[in-house]
Amino acid sequence: MIGDVLAFDIETIPDAKLGRRLYDLSDDLPDEDVVRAMEQLRMQKTGGHLFQPLYLQKVVCISVVYHTESVLVAKSLEDIDADERTIIRNFFDGIERAAPRLVTWNGNGFDLAVLNYRAMYHGICAARFWETGDNEREFRYNNYISRYHERHLDLMDVLSRYNPRASAGLDDFSTMLGFPGKPEGMSGGEVWPAYRDGRLAEIREYCETDAISTYLVFLRFEFLRGNLLREEYVELCDQLQSYLEEEDKAHFRDFLTRWDRENDPVG
């Protein structure tokens, strides 16, 4: 089977507080105006890109699908009103305790880079994530840091064979495989406006959906390379479906409605 797996996704917004400090902007300026100024400065520097550099991305949500032999859960870390430091510390504390296999879509290019920048910013220790064998010998041959080890599996990276020109977006790729993809009404570009309007619950639901999609793509990948038999793949999909049905949350119900399992070519 697949062992202990933590498939996850993060959502971020521009860090207005840090933007004030870096660009010497007034403390009296509202966050919305600070972000607008940050975007203008970014456009001038890059020639048209509004997206802030990764160290200026503030984490507002980390959502996970955590699977072990006895546990399956899909959720966002911490309560809805938790601050960024608490959310990130929770994430790295989980790695410290259990050392699960991490599964992401573009985690090397975004999620883990952001989390490490922001962990340093908040003074968070992530010793086991950075372990390379000095204290735990098995990490010498399979750790989170090496791009070509599988303690962290970046599905986009591996499936494109480390070629940026061959990469795909999670939504398009998961939809291609017959999985539901992203819900209507939310995208990465909508996270900041949604956060500004106090719609953090919607952001968390959107992030949880992406984490579930990442987990399903992972299951199909494990079948692709022979690590899951057909019946094992079906069993794990059944397990996820049952969990989402039992949780009976609106965004899970929507996901299940759009999940066309009858046409899954694996089963």
Legacy VTK file of the C-alpha trace (Angstrom):
# vtk DataFile Version 3.0
C-alpha trace
ASCII
DATASET POLYDATA
POINTS 267 float
0.000 0.000 0.000
1.010 3.647 0.193
2.195 4.045 3.798
1.790 7.239 5.807
0.999 10.072 3.396
0.335 13.776 3.902
-0.959 15.354 0.698
-1.300 19.082 1.215
-1.893 22.480 -0.325
-1.475 26.024 0.956
-3.204 29.326 0.262
-1.455 32.655 0.654
-2.037 36.397 0.480
0.425 39.281 0.075
1.970 40.171 3.449
0.944 43.803 3.890
2.742 44.132 7.239
6.060 43.039 5.760
5.390 45.131 2.641
5.140 48.234 4.840
8.526 47.454 6.370
10.356 46.578 3.147
8.993 49.460 1.114
8.847 52.039 3.914
5.097 52.561 3.600
3.035 54.398 6.196
1.515 52.447 9.084
-1.659 54.455 8.525
-2.106 53.062 5.020
-4.857 50.386 4.879
-3.766 46.874 3.915
-5.639 47.096 0.613
-3.647 50.190 -0.388
-0.402 48.615 0.792
-1.023 45.557 -1.390
-1.902 47.805 -4.325
1.423 49.625 -3.850
3.251 46.294 -3.601
1.664 45.196 -6.857
2.688 48.393 -8.620
6.254 48.024 -7.406
6.256 44.398 -8.495
4.994 45.328 -11.948
7.751 47.900 -12.341
10.386 45.361 -11.335
9.145 42.424 -13.422
7.575 44.174 -16.386
4.005 43.135 -15.688
3.741 40.436 -13.019
1.619 41.264 -9.953
2.369 38.061 -8.042
4.534 38.785 -5.025
7.837 36.943 -4.426
7.487 33.851 -2.285
8.944 35.373 0.880
6.187 38.003 0.758
3.439 35.368 0.658
1.601 35.114 3.983
0.122 31.665 4.666
-3.563 31.803 5.583
-4.372 28.120 5.223
-2.720 24.698 5.010
-5.110 21.893 4.089
-4.173 18.230 4.174
-5.303 14.726 3.396
-3.570 12.541 5.962
-3.575 8.789 5.388
-2.154 6.031 7.545
-3.099 2.384 8.010
-5.707 3.431 10.597
-6.459 7.096 9.796
-7.905 9.070 6.906
-8.703 12.724 7.400
-9.143 15.747 5.124
-9.003 19.063 6.925
-7.350 22.437 7.342
-4.738 22.792 10.076
-5.711 24.759 13.163
-8.857 26.767 13.876
-10.091 29.334 11.396
-8.800 32.240 13.506
-5.268 30.822 14.009
-2.386 33.069 13.052
0.226 32.215 10.429
2.901 31.211 12.928
0.603 28.713 14.629
-0.462 27.143 11.324
3.092 26.692 10.068
4.376 25.443 13.416
1.584 22.844 13.445
2.664 21.665 9.981
6.326 21.221 10.867
5.490 19.741 14.289
3.517 17.046 12.456
6.576 16.211 10.377
8.675 16.144 13.548
6.330 13.610 15.166
5.430 11.297 12.288
7.748 12.015 9.316
4.997 11.234 6.787
5.611 11.143 3.078
4.702 14.584 1.724
2.775 14.799 -1.538
2.258 18.085 -3.382
1.527 19.601 -6.748
4.302 22.132 -7.394
5.447 21.913 -3.797
9.088 22.450 -4.777
8.221 25.545 -6.763
5.792 27.108 -4.312
4.320 25.481 -1.191
7.465 24.254 0.570
9.535 27.237 -0.501
6.919 29.558 1.032
6.660 27.464 4.197
10.413 27.482 4.747
10.730 31.230 4.137
7.888 31.931 6.524
9.116 29.446 9.144
12.410 31.355 9.247
10.517 34.651 9.445
8.565 33.412 12.490
11.489 31.640 14.166
10.056 28.130 13.806
12.287 25.041 14.066
11.858 22.447 11.309
14.716 20.111 12.196
13.313 16.844 10.880
12.226 18.408 7.599
15.850 19.480 7.044
17.361 16.199 8.276
19.758 14.671 5.744
21.215 11.776 7.730
23.389 13.293 10.443
20.928 12.283 13.189
18.701 9.747 11.423
20.682 7.535 9.073
17.743 6.595 6.822
17.299 10.262 5.890
20.665 10.163 4.132
19.122 8.085 1.377
15.582 9.462 1.384
14.933 12.932 2.757
12.611 15.876 2.196
15.309 18.100 0.705
16.563 16.222 -2.324
14.538 16.843 -5.460
15.016 13.228 -6.500
14.088 11.541 -3.218
10.513 10.583 -2.448
10.003 11.528 1.175
8.582 14.586 -0.569
6.902 13.734 -3.871
6.132 16.771 -6.037
3.765 15.229 -8.566
4.013 18.084 -11.048
7.791 17.944 -10.933
7.997 14.171 -11.376
5.304 13.804 -14.048
6.856 16.562 -16.167
10.263 14.893 -15.690
11.584 18.144 -14.185
10.859 20.037 -17.417
8.961 23.325 -16.834
7.710 23.301 -20.436
5.951 19.992 -19.761
4.263 21.035 -16.513
0.498 21.261 -16.026
-1.863 22.918 -13.584
-3.516 20.780 -10.910
-7.043 21.735 -11.933
-6.616 20.843 -15.608
-4.681 17.677 -14.880
-7.037 16.322 -12.230
-10.034 17.134 -14.449
-8.324 15.285 -17.302
-8.112 12.215 -15.045
-11.832 12.398 -14.311
-11.536 13.925 -10.848
-13.682 16.951 -9.908
-11.021 19.674 -9.995
-11.568 23.065 -8.436
-15.045 24.266 -7.414
-16.624 27.182 -9.227
-16.235 30.668 -7.794
-12.708 30.438 -6.407
-9.190 30.402 -7.797
-5.733 31.299 -6.572
-6.184 34.849 -7.825
-9.369 35.217 -5.776
-7.821 34.341 -2.419
-6.709 37.875 -1.514
-10.091 39.502 -2.352
-11.870 36.695 -0.475
-9.607 37.142 2.550
-10.091 40.911 2.451
-13.867 40.334 2.507
-13.660 38.000 5.497
-14.431 34.830 3.516
-11.757 32.679 5.124
-14.128 29.702 5.411
-14.431 29.659 1.603
-10.652 29.807 1.251
-10.271 26.812 3.560
-12.876 24.824 1.626
-11.122 25.661 -1.647
-7.754 24.622 -0.201
-9.177 21.362 1.157
-10.550 20.557 -2.296
-7.092 21.036 -3.813
-5.548 18.785 -1.156
-8.116 16.058 -1.972
-7.400 16.440 -5.706
-3.671 16.121 -5.033
-4.274 12.934 -3.046
-6.371 11.418 -5.852
-3.756 12.259 -8.492
-1.203 10.616 -6.198
-3.279 7.417 -6.051
-3.496 7.297 -9.837
0.271 7.890 -10.066
0.965 5.044 -7.657
-1.169 2.789 -9.854
0.681 4.047 -12.953
4.015 2.876 -11.650
2.780 -0.355 -10.141
2.904 0.573 -6.467
-0.857 0.007 -6.172
-2.769 -2.909 -7.595
-6.099 -2.123 -9.251
-8.076 -3.438 -6.282
-5.923 -1.418 -3.862
-6.513 1.752 -5.878
-10.272 1.121 -5.859
-10.216 0.386 -2.127
-8.469 3.678 -1.365
-10.877 5.639 -3.565
-13.783 3.888 -1.793
-12.267 4.821 1.547
-11.991 8.483 0.565
-15.524 8.533 -0.838
-16.923 7.029 2.372
-15.018 9.528 4.494
-16.326 12.512 2.504
-19.872 11.144 2.679
-19.661 10.655 6.434
-18.262 14.152 7.015
-21.260 15.528 5.084
-19.856 19.019 4.524
-21.223 21.147 1.695
-17.950 21.369 -0.227
-17.375 17.628 0.202
-20.886 16.929 -1.102
-20.158 19.157 -4.101
-16.882 17.308 -4.710
-18.641 13.943 -4.611
-21.348 15.156 -6.996
-18.675 16.090 -9.543
-16.551 12.941 -9.049
-17.392 10.637 -11.972
-16.172 7.314 -10.617
-18.173 5.266 -13.112
-15.856 6.395 -15.904
-12.620 5.930 -13.972
-10.493 3.790 -16.331
-8.784 2.081 -13.407
-11.990 1.172 -11.594
LINES 1 268
267 0 1 2 3 4 5 6 7 8 9 10 11 12 13 14 15 16 17 18 19 20 21 22 23 24 25 26 27 28 29 30 31 32 33 34 35 36 37 38 39 40 41 42 43 44 45 46 47 48 49 50 51 52 53 54 55 56 57 58 59 60 61 62 63 64 65 66 67 68 69 70 71 72 73 74 75 76 77 78 79 80 81 82 83 84 85 86 87 88 89 90 91 92 93 94 95 96 97 98 99 100 101 102 103 104 105 106 107 108 109 110 111 112 113 114 115 116 117 118 119 120 121 122 123 124 125 126 127 128 129 130 131 132 133 134 135 136 137 138 139 140 141 142 143 144 145 146 147 148 149 150 151 152 153 154 155 156 157 158 159 160 161 162 163 164 165 166 167 168 169 170 171 172 173 174 175 176 177 178 179 180 181 182 183 184 185 186 187 188 189 190 191 192 193 194 195 196 197 198 199 200 201 202 203 204 205 206 207 208 209 210 211 212 213 214 215 216 217 218 219 220 221 222 223 224 225 226 227 228 229 230 231 232 233 234 235 236 237 238 239 240 241 242 243 244 245 246 247 248 249 250 251 252 253 254 255 256 257 258 259 260 261 262 263 264 265 266
